[in-house]
Amino acid sequence: MYEHDVIVVGAGGAGLRAAIAAHEEGADVALVTKLHPVRSHTGAAEGGINAALHEEDSWDLHAYDTMKGADYLSDAPAVDTFAQTAPDEVIQLEHWGMPFSREEDGKVSQRPFGGLSFPRTTYAGAETGHHLLHTMYEQVVKRGIEVYDEWHVTNLAVTDHDDPEDRTCHGCVAYDIKSGEVAGFHAPDGVILATGGLGQVFSHTTNAVANTGDGQAMAYRAGVPIEDMEFVQFHPTTLPSTGVLISEGVRGEGGILYNDDEERLMFEYGYANNDGELASRDVVSRAELTEVNEGRGIDDEYVHLDMRHLGEERILDRLENILHLAEDFEGVDGLDEPMPVKPGQHYEMGGIETDENGETCIDGLYAAGECACVSMHGANRLGGNALPELLVFGARAGHHAAGKDMADAEVPIGPSAESEDGEVDTPVTPGAISGSDEDAVADGGAMADPEAVIEDTVAQEKERIETLLERDGINHADVREDIQESMTQNVNVFREESNLKDALEDIREGRERYQHVGVSDPSRTFNTDLLHTMETRNILDLAEAITLGALAREEFRGAHWRKQHQERKDEEWLKHTMIQWNDGTPNLYYKPVILEGKEQTYEPKERSY
C-alpha cells in the first residue's frame, strides 16, 4: 500500500494544478495517472485561456458572457469565483514561464472567441494546451512531487454507509500497467479526481482514446451524484475523417464558414446575424448540421472553413499547426483551399457534482476539471473557458484538500440538496444487471479502519481483474463500438424521444453483453486489452446517464436540443438534472439553479448572437 497526504488521480491541467496547490500548502502529494502527464488530453487544447486582463475588460463582463453562454443554467457563485480568479491564474502561468503569444509591445496577445463581448482569449499559437501542460509539469518536477506514471485507477476506497453523505473516501485502487500490480493508495487528506472527459462514449469525437470518463464513473458508482450529464458539447469544427479538432482560434482570427453553394451560412440563413462564425459553439454546430440536412452540405456531410484570406504570414504566426492537421488528415493545404469541418463530440459540461472548493458529498473526495461539474458551464461552455476552469478549480481543490482555510462554499451538494424528485419513462430498466459486479463501496463495516477499507477494495479489484483475465468471453470492443455508434446516432446534436429510447435499449443490451466479456491477452505487462475492457464499463455507465438526462429534460436549452420541445422553459426547467447510483439503480432528481451571487444577480434573457 502506498500512502500520501493527498492523491491526485489524473495529471492533465486540472491534476497538475491541484498537485501544485496541495504542495504549496505543505502536503505530501502524489499524482497517479494512466498517461504520462504531458500526454494528457489537455495538450490537445488549441484555442486559448479566457481571462479579463485588459484595462477595458472586467471580470463581471466575463462572468456575464459565461452565464449567457451557459443559457442561464450555471450557478452564480461558481461563475463569479471563476471569472474573478482567472486573471491571477493566467498571470501565475506567465510567471512560471508559459510562452504566450505577444504583441509587438510585449503584452500578452488576446483574440476574440465565440460568445465573448471582449477579445479576452490568451493563447500560445494554436498549441495553448500543449504549452500549458509542459509549463505546469516543470513545476511538478521542480517541487519533487511524486508521479505514479502509467497507473490506471480503477476504483475508489469508500466506506459503505447507507447514506452517501455519511461515506468517507480513504484512497483508491490502481492497476500498474507496466507490471500488472494491483495496489491501494491511502490518502488521509483527500483524493482529487482530475480524469478529464468522456469522449469515447461517442464514435466521432475530438477526445483521445484514453478519455473514457473514469473519474466520473468511479465517483458515480461510489454514490456521488453526477450533474447535468445531458449537456454534451459538439464542437463545430472537427475534421470529418478523424474528429481531430480545428481550433476556434481559426474563426477567432477571422475564418469563414461556407456551405456547398459558397454562401456564408451563418449570415445568409440568419443563424447568428450579429456574431456570425463567433456565435457560441452550440449555435454554430446546429447551423452546420442544418445546412447538411437541408441539402446544402458538401458531400452531404460537412461545410468548409476558409482562412486563406488571413494571409500566409498571419496563419504561420498564429495557426501553423492547423495547416499540419488539415494536410496530414484531409490532404488539404489551408493556405490554398478551405478545410472540411463538421461537428464532433468535444466536451462534457456535466460531471461529478462539486462545490467551489472541489468537494463532493463524500468526505475526502474531490473533483476538478472536465470530470467535475461545479456548474460553471451550465448548458453550453464558451470556447476558451475550459483551461482557466481547470486552473481555478484545480487550485482550489488542491488547497482545500491540503487543509487551507477557505471560505465556506455557497453551492450545495449531495442528495440533501434535492428540490424535487425526477421521473422519466424508459423502455428498459436502467442500471446494473442483477447479480453483476457493480458494487462500488467497500464490503467492510461502515466504521472500518481506513486501511481495512482500502485492503478490501484492493481484494475486490484483484478478483474482478482475475475474472476478466480467466474468462473465455466476448471481446469488449464489440460492445464498445456498438454503444459509441448508438450514442452518435441517437444522442447527438439533434435529439428525438424515439432515438433516446433506442439508445437506452442499446445500452441495456450492452450491459448484458458486458457480463460475458473476457480478456484474450493473458499477459500482466502493458495489457491494453485488459485496460480497455475495464474502461468500457465506464463508457456504459456514462452513456446511460447522458441519455437518461436527455430524455428527462423536455426543453431546448444550450447544447440540448429536443425536436418535440423547441423552447427554453425557465419556469419548469431552470434546475439541474441530478443522477445518483443507488444500489445499482440510477436515481433521478433535481436541484435549483443559483442565479444570485454575492456580487451580482443574473436574470435569464433571450439568448442570441
ABEGO torsion letter per residue (X at the ends): XBBBABBBBEABAAAAAAAAAAAAAGBBBBBBBABBAAABAAAABAAEBBBBABAABBAAAAAAAAAAAAGGABBAAAAAAAAAAAAAAAAAAAAAGBBBBBBAAGBBBBBBBBGBABBABBBBEAAAAAAAAAAAAAAAAAAGBBBBBGBBBABBBBBABABAAABBBAEBBBBBAAAGBBBBBBBAAEBBBBAEBAAAABABBABBAABAGAAAAAAAAAGBBBBGAABBBBBABBBAAAGBBBBAAAAAAGBBBBBAAGBBAAAAAGABAAAEAABBAAAAAAAAAAAAAAGABBGGABBBBBAAAAEAAAAAAAAAAAAAAAAAAAGBBAAABBBBBBBBBABBABEBBBBAAGBBABBGBBBBEAABBAGAAEABBBBGAAAAAAAAAAAAAAAAAAGBBBBBBABBBEAAABABBBBBBBABBBEBBBGBAABABBABBAABBAAAAAAAAAAAAAAAAAAAAABBBBBAAAAAAAAAAAAAAAABABBBAAAAAAAAAAAAAAAAAAAABBBABABABGBAAAAAAAAAAAAAAAAAAAAAAAAABBBBBEABBBAABABBBAAAABBBBBBBBBGGBBBBBBBBBBABBAABBBBBBBBBX
